[in-house]
Amino acid sequence: DSGGVPIVIVRDDEGQLGAFVNACRHRATQVVHGCGQAKNFACPFHNWTYARDGRLLGQPRSQGGFASLSKDTLGLVALPVAEAHGLVFVRPGGGGTPDVDAIIGAEISRDLDRFDLAGYHVCDRIQREWQCNWKLILDTFTESYHVFALHGASVGPDYPGHVMIYDEFGPHLRIPVPRASILEFDHRPQEEWDLLAHATVQYHLAPNTMVNHTIDHFILWRFEPVGADRTVAEMTMYTPEPRAAHDANGEWA
């Protein structure tokens, strides 16, 4: 969901993306639930069936009741979608195809290309509704002073809570949060410095998304406001290897 619009994003057999309003054209029931693979989609209300390109394929047992309506006008409503730098962008309100580089800027685009996000795999996804304004949640990401206390029982000892620094790119931010181990480079030449292995690097993509890199994995945060004091927070973790490989080794079990 984005901006109150339910969205389904699909790939065809050639890997090309399509995005649609996730609502049947008959009674507006949500057609697709969750993630996975499917040849087509069937609405659970009356079993109207749609192809992955959004075309209406069938209206079972309708006894000719919709014969006066053209199937060509009853496909899922298409939404503008673009893919770049390992991220997918959709305009839930319609309009032109998103220009990703114009949205996030050249500097962040170059960073994301170096990470090669498209080669990562979904490891886990968690969604929670919090009684909090979404802007307050994002504010917390822009300061690391809290880490040593709030996360004291987990990662707190790894982060000394230095003064925050950031790079500003229009409405977006790049925020490195150094780990204590980075102090080992204090007296070493700059060509030996290694930021990624000794910091969490956060990218705030305005208005409501965070892309965070820590050592060997990424976390994508999305904060969807559903009220002035309620936010749906979605966290998706991406790893270089598929989760099945980790499960087999017992690392994620």
Beta strands, then each sheet from edge to edge (+ up, - down):
strand 1: 7-11
strand 2: 17-21
strand 3: 40-42
strand 4: 49-51
strand 5: 56-58
strand 6: 78-79
strand 7: 81-84
strand 8: 87-90
strand 9: 121-130
strand 10: 167-169
strand 11: 172-178
strand 12: 199-205
strand 13: 209-214
strand 14: 217-227
strand 15: 230-239
sheet 1: 1+ 2- 6+
sheet 2: 3+ 4- 5+
sheet 3: 7+ 8-
sheet 4: 9+ 15- 14+ 13- 12+ 11- 10+
end
